[in-house]
Amino acid sequence: MFTWLDNLMTLLVENVFGLSRETHLGESVHFFFYDTVKILILLSFMIFVISYLRSYFQPQKTKAMLEKIHGPKAHFAASFMGIITPFCSCSSVPIFIGFIEAGIPLGVTFSFLITSPIVNEAAFAVLWAAFGWKVAVTYVAMGVVIGVVSGMIIGRFKPEDHLEEAVFTGEGFNKVRPDMSQPERLAYAGEHVKDIIYKVWIYLVIGIAIGALIHGWAPEDVLAKYAGSDNPLSVVIAVLVGIPLYANALGTIPIAEALIGKGVGLGTALAFMMAVTALSMPEMVLLRKVMKPRLIAIFAGTASLGILIVGWTFNLIF
C-alpha cells in the first residue's frame, strides 16, 4: 500500500542525507521518516472517520445506553465504547470515574477501562499498516476479549466494597451536548484530528525514534534468542517491563514493529505494548484516588493474565 512512500523515503535518505540503506544509520533514518509519514497519514484518516461517528455517541447517551443493558452484553457494549473513546489509560480514567458515579456496575466500567487504552481507531490503523489486516483485526478482537472477560471476573469480587468514599461525592457524568448538524459533525471531526495529533505527536515521534534505533542497530541474534516466540518467559518479561512505563498505543507500536523486525515474537511485542498502555504506573496513581489497593491489585492481576494469554496466543498463531 505504501510502496510509493518507501521509494520516496529511500530517495530522501540517499539524495538529501547522502546515506545508504545498506548501513545501520541509513536504515534507521529511513525507518524514522517512513514510519512517521505513514502513521500520520493513517492516523489522521482514521481519527477523522471515527470522530465523525463518535459525535453520535455523546456521554449522556453512552451512560443511558449502558444503564439499559445487562449481563455479558453490557460488558461488550462498554468495550465498544472503550474502542471509540480516549487513546491512553490516563485520559480514560475520568470517564471511568464518571460511569461509576452514574451508577453503572463496576465490572462493566472495568471492561471500558481496560479496552479503551488498548484498542482504538489509531492503534488499529497503525497496526494494519505495520503488520497487516489479520494482525490488526486479531489484536482488536483480543483486546475486546480481555476487557469483557476481565470486567466479568472483577465483577465477581464485589468491587464496590473497595471503592474510596470520594467516588460518590462527584457530580457524575452528566454533561449533555445538543444534537449536532452535519457541518458541525464534520467540523468536530476535523478539530479532533488536530487536537489528537497535537497531543500525541511527541509520543509518536519518540516511539518511532526508539523503534528506528532498534531497527538499525539492535543485534538480531541476541533479541531472537532471548525474546523469540519460542521462549514463553519472554511474554512475562515483556509485561513486567511494560508496566512501569507510560505511553499511548501510538508511541509503542513503532517500538513493537522494530522489535519484531529483529526477531522478537509478535505476541511478546504486543504484550509489551498492551502492558504499557493498559497497566501503566501513572494510571495506577490516578486509580488510587478512587480505589483501595486491593481492587487495584485485582484489576492489575486480571488484566495482566489476559495480556499474557494474548501474548502466548499470538506467538503460537503468527
C-alpha positions as CSV (number, residue, x, y, z in Angstrom):
1,M,0.0,0.0,0.0
2,F,2.8,2.4,0.8
3,T,5.4,1.3,-1.8
4,W,5.4,4.8,-3.2
5,L,6.3,6.2,0.2
6,D,9.1,3.6,0.8
7,N,10.6,4.6,-2.6
8,L,10.2,8.3,-1.8
9,M,11.9,8.0,1.6
10,T,14.7,6.0,0.0
11,L,15.4,8.9,-2.3
12,L,15.3,11.3,0.6
13,V,17.8,9.2,2.6
14,E,20.2,8.7,-0.3
15,N,20.0,12.0,-2.1
16,V,19.3,14.5,0.7
17,F,21.2,12.9,3.6
18,G,23.8,11.1,1.5
19,L,23.2,7.8,3.3
20,S,22.9,4.3,2.0
21,R,20.2,2.0,3.3
22,E,22.8,-0.7,3.4
23,T,24.3,1.0,6.5
24,H,22.8,0.9,10.1
25,L,22.4,4.7,10.1
26,G,20.8,4.9,6.7
27,E,18.3,2.2,7.5
28,S,17.4,3.8,10.8
29,V,16.9,7.2,9.2
30,H,14.7,5.6,6.5
31,F,12.6,3.8,9.2
32,F,12.1,7.0,11.1
33,F,10.9,9.2,8.2
34,Y,8.9,6.4,6.5
35,D,7.1,5.4,9.7
36,T,6.4,9.0,10.7
37,V,4.7,9.9,7.5
38,K,2.9,6.6,7.1
39,I,1.5,6.7,10.6
40,L,0.4,10.4,10.4
41,I,-1.5,9.7,7.1
42,L,-3.3,6.7,8.5
43,L,-3.8,8.3,11.9
44,S,-5.4,11.4,10.5
45,F,-7.7,9.5,8.3
46,M,-8.9,7.1,11.0
47,I,-9.3,9.8,13.6
48,F,-11.5,11.8,11.2
49,V,-13.7,8.9,10.3
50,I,-14.2,7.6,13.9
51,S,-14.5,11.1,15.4
52,Y,-17.4,11.7,13.0
53,L,-19.1,8.5,14.1
54,R,-18.2,9.3,17.7
55,S,-20.2,12.6,17.5
56,Y,-23.3,10.4,17.7
57,F,-22.2,8.8,21.0
58,Q,-22.4,11.7,23.4
59,P,-21.5,11.0,27.1
60,Q,-25.1,11.2,28.4
61,K,-26.3,8.9,25.6
62,T,-23.5,6.5,26.4
63,K,-24.4,6.4,30.0
64,A,-28.1,5.9,29.2
65,M,-27.3,3.1,26.8
66,L,-25.1,1.2,29.3
67,E,-27.8,1.6,32.0
68,K,-30.3,-0.3,29.9
69,I,-28.1,-3.3,29.1
70,H,-27.3,-6.1,31.5
71,G,-25.2,-9.2,31.7
72,P,-22.4,-10.0,29.1
73,K,-24.0,-7.6,26.6
74,A,-23.2,-4.7,28.9
75,H,-19.6,-5.7,29.0
76,F,-19.4,-5.9,25.3
77,A,-21.1,-2.5,25.0
78,A,-18.7,-1.0,27.4
79,S,-15.7,-2.4,25.5
80,F,-17.1,-1.0,22.3
81,M,-17.4,2.4,24.0
82,G,-13.8,2.0,25.0
83,I,-12.7,1.5,21.4
84,I,-14.2,4.8,20.3
85,T,-13.0,6.9,23.2
86,P,-9.6,8.1,24.6
87,F,-6.2,7.0,23.4
88,C,-4.4,6.4,26.7
89,S,-5.2,5.0,30.1
90,C,-4.9,8.3,32.0
91,S,-7.5,10.0,29.8
92,S,-9.8,7.1,30.2
93,V,-9.8,7.2,34.0
94,P,-12.0,10.4,34.3
95,I,-14.7,8.8,32.1
96,F,-14.4,5.6,34.1
97,I,-15.0,7.5,37.3
98,G,-18.0,9.2,35.7
99,F,-19.5,5.9,34.9
100,I,-19.1,4.8,38.5
101,E,-20.7,8.0,39.7
102,A,-23.6,7.4,37.3
103,G,-24.3,4.0,39.0
104,I,-23.2,1.7,36.2
105,P,-22.0,-1.7,37.6
106,L,-18.3,-1.5,38.4
107,G,-17.5,-4.7,36.5
108,V,-18.9,-3.2,33.3
109,T,-16.9,0.0,33.8
110,F,-13.7,-2.0,34.1
111,S,-14.5,-3.5,30.7
112,F,-14.4,0.0,29.4
113,L,-11.3,1.0,31.3
114,I,-9.3,-2.0,30.1
115,T,-10.3,-1.9,26.5
116,S,-10.1,1.9,26.0
117,P,-6.3,2.4,26.0
118,I,-5.5,-1.0,24.3
119,V,-7.9,-0.7,21.4
120,N,-8.8,2.4,19.4
121,E,-9.0,3.5,15.8
122,A,-5.5,4.9,15.8
123,A,-3.9,1.7,17.1
124,F,-6.0,-0.3,14.5
125,A,-4.8,1.9,11.6
126,V,-1.1,1.8,12.6
127,L,-1.2,-2.0,13.3
128,W,-2.8,-2.6,9.9
129,A,0.0,-0.5,8.3
130,A,2.7,-2.2,10.3
131,F,1.6,-5.8,10.4
132,G,-1.3,-6.3,8.0
133,W,-5.1,-6.5,8.5
134,K,-5.1,-10.0,10.0
135,V,-2.9,-8.9,12.9
136,A,-4.8,-5.7,13.4
137,V,-8.2,-7.4,13.5
138,T,-7.0,-10.2,15.8
139,Y,-5.5,-7.6,18.1
140,V,-8.7,-5.7,18.3
141,A,-10.7,-8.9,18.9
142,M,-8.2,-9.9,21.6
143,G,-8.3,-6.5,23.3
144,V,-12.1,-6.7,23.5
145,V,-12.0,-10.2,24.9
146,I,-9.5,-9.0,27.6
147,G,-11.8,-6.2,28.5
148,V,-15.0,-8.2,28.6
149,V,-13.6,-11.2,30.4
150,S,-11.6,-9.1,32.9
151,G,-14.7,-6.9,33.7
152,M,-16.8,-10.0,34.3
153,I,-14.2,-11.6,36.5
154,I,-13.7,-8.3,38.5
155,G,-17.4,-8.0,38.9
156,R,-17.4,-11.3,40.8
157,F,-15.3,-9.9,43.5
158,K,-17.9,-7.4,44.7
159,P,-15.6,-4.5,43.8
160,E,-18.0,-1.8,45.0
161,D,-16.8,-2.6,48.6
162,H,-13.3,-1.5,47.6
163,L,-14.0,2.0,46.3
164,E,-13.0,5.1,48.2
165,E,-15.8,7.3,49.5
166,A,-14.7,10.2,47.4
167,V,-16.1,8.4,44.3
168,F,-19.7,9.1,45.4
169,T,-19.3,12.8,46.0
170,G,-18.7,14.0,42.5
171,E,-21.2,15.5,40.0
172,G,-21.3,12.4,37.8
173,F,-21.1,12.2,34.1
174,N,-24.0,14.4,33.2
175,K,-22.7,16.9,30.6
176,V,-25.3,16.7,27.8
177,R,-24.3,18.1,24.4
178,P,-27.1,19.1,22.0
179,D,-27.5,17.2,18.7
180,M,-25.1,18.4,16.0
181,S,-25.8,19.3,12.4
182,Q,-23.8,17.6,9.6
183,P,-21.4,20.6,9.1
184,E,-20.9,20.7,12.9
185,R,-20.1,16.9,12.9
186,L,-17.5,17.4,10.1
187,A,-16.0,20.4,11.9
188,Y,-15.9,18.4,15.1
189,A,-14.1,15.5,13.3
190,G,-11.6,17.9,11.8
191,E,-10.9,19.7,15.1
192,H,-10.5,16.3,16.8
193,V,-7.8,15.3,14.3
194,K,-5.9,18.4,15.1
195,D,-6.4,18.0,18.8
196,I,-5.3,14.4,19.0
197,I,-2.3,14.8,16.7
198,Y,-1.2,17.8,18.8
199,K,-1.5,15.7,22.0
200,V,0.2,12.5,20.8
201,W,2.8,13.6,18.2
202,I,5.6,13.7,20.7
203,Y,4.9,10.2,22.0
204,L,4.7,9.1,18.4
205,V,8.0,10.7,17.4
206,I,9.7,9.3,20.5
207,G,8.3,5.8,19.8
208,I,9.4,5.9,16.2
209,A,12.9,7.2,17.1
210,I,13.3,4.3,19.6
211,G,12.0,1.9,17.0
212,A,14.4,3.3,14.4
213,L,17.4,2.8,16.7
214,I,16.3,-0.8,17.4
215,H,15.6,-1.4,13.7
216,G,19.0,-0.2,12.6
217,W,21.3,-1.2,15.5
218,A,19.9,-3.9,17.8
219,P,21.6,-7.3,17.5
220,E,19.2,-9.7,15.8
221,D,20.7,-12.9,17.2
222,V,20.5,-11.7,20.9
223,L,16.9,-10.5,20.7
224,A,15.7,-13.6,18.8
225,K,17.4,-15.8,21.3
226,Y,16.0,-14.3,24.5
227,A,12.8,-12.8,23.2
228,G,11.8,-15.0,20.3
229,S,8.3,-16.6,20.0
230,D,9.7,-20.0,21.3
231,N,10.6,-18.5,24.7
232,P,7.4,-18.5,26.9
233,L,9.1,-16.4,29.5
234,S,9.7,-13.6,27.1
235,V,6.0,-12.6,27.2
236,V,6.1,-12.5,31.1
237,I,9.2,-10.3,30.9
238,A,7.6,-8.0,28.3
239,V,4.6,-7.4,30.6
240,L,6.8,-6.8,33.7
241,V,9.0,-4.3,31.7
242,G,6.0,-2.5,30.2
243,I,4.1,-1.9,33.5
244,P,6.4,0.8,34.9
245,L,6.4,2.7,31.6
246,Y,3.8,5.1,30.2
247,A,2.8,5.8,26.6
248,N,-0.2,5.5,24.4
249,A,-0.6,2.8,21.8
250,L,0.8,5.0,19.1
251,G,4.1,5.5,20.8
252,T,4.6,1.8,21.4
253,I,3.6,0.4,18.1
254,P,6.8,1.6,16.2
255,I,8.9,0.0,19.0
256,A,6.9,-3.2,18.7
257,E,7.4,-3.1,14.9
258,A,11.2,-2.7,15.3
259,L,11.4,-5.5,17.9
260,I,9.5,-7.9,15.6
261,G,11.8,-7.0,12.7
262,K,14.7,-8.1,14.9
263,G,13.3,-11.5,15.7
264,V,11.2,-10.8,18.8
265,G,8.0,-12.8,18.8
266,L,4.9,-10.9,17.7
267,G,3.0,-11.9,20.9
268,T,5.9,-10.8,23.0
269,A,6.0,-7.3,21.4
270,L,2.2,-6.9,21.5
271,A,2.1,-8.0,25.2
272,F,4.7,-5.3,25.9
273,M,2.5,-2.8,24.1
274,M,-0.6,-3.8,25.9
275,A,1.1,-3.6,29.3
276,V,2.4,-0.1,28.7
277,T,-1.0,1.2,27.6
278,A,-3.3,-0.6,30.0
279,L,-1.3,-1.0,33.2
280,S,1.0,2.0,33.4
281,M,2.1,3.4,36.8
282,P,0.5,6.8,36.1
283,E,-2.8,5.1,35.6
284,M,-2.4,3.2,38.9
285,V,-1.7,6.5,40.7
286,L,-4.9,8.1,39.2
287,L,-6.9,5.0,40.1
288,R,-5.7,5.1,43.7
289,K,-7.7,8.2,44.2
290,V,-10.9,6.2,43.8
291,M,-9.9,2.6,44.6
292,K,-8.5,0.8,47.5
293,P,-5.2,-1.1,47.0
294,R,-6.9,-4.5,46.9
295,L,-9.1,-3.5,44.0
296,I,-6.2,-2.1,42.1
297,A,-4.3,-5.4,42.6
298,I,-7.3,-7.4,41.4
299,F,-7.6,-5.1,38.3
300,A,-3.9,-5.3,37.5
301,G,-3.7,-9.1,38.1
302,T,-6.7,-9.9,36.0
303,A,-5.6,-7.6,33.1
304,S,-2.1,-8.9,33.3
305,L,-3.2,-12.5,33.0
306,G,-5.3,-11.6,30.0
307,I,-2.4,-9.9,28.3
308,L,-0.1,-12.9,29.0
309,I,-2.7,-15.2,27.3
310,V,-2.9,-12.9,24.3
311,G,0.9,-12.8,24.0
312,W,1.3,-16.5,24.1
313,T,-1.6,-17.0,21.6
314,F,-0.1,-14.5,19.1
315,N,3.2,-16.3,19.4
316,L,1.5,-19.6,18.6
317,I,-0.7,-18.5,15.6
318,F,1.5,-15.8,13.9
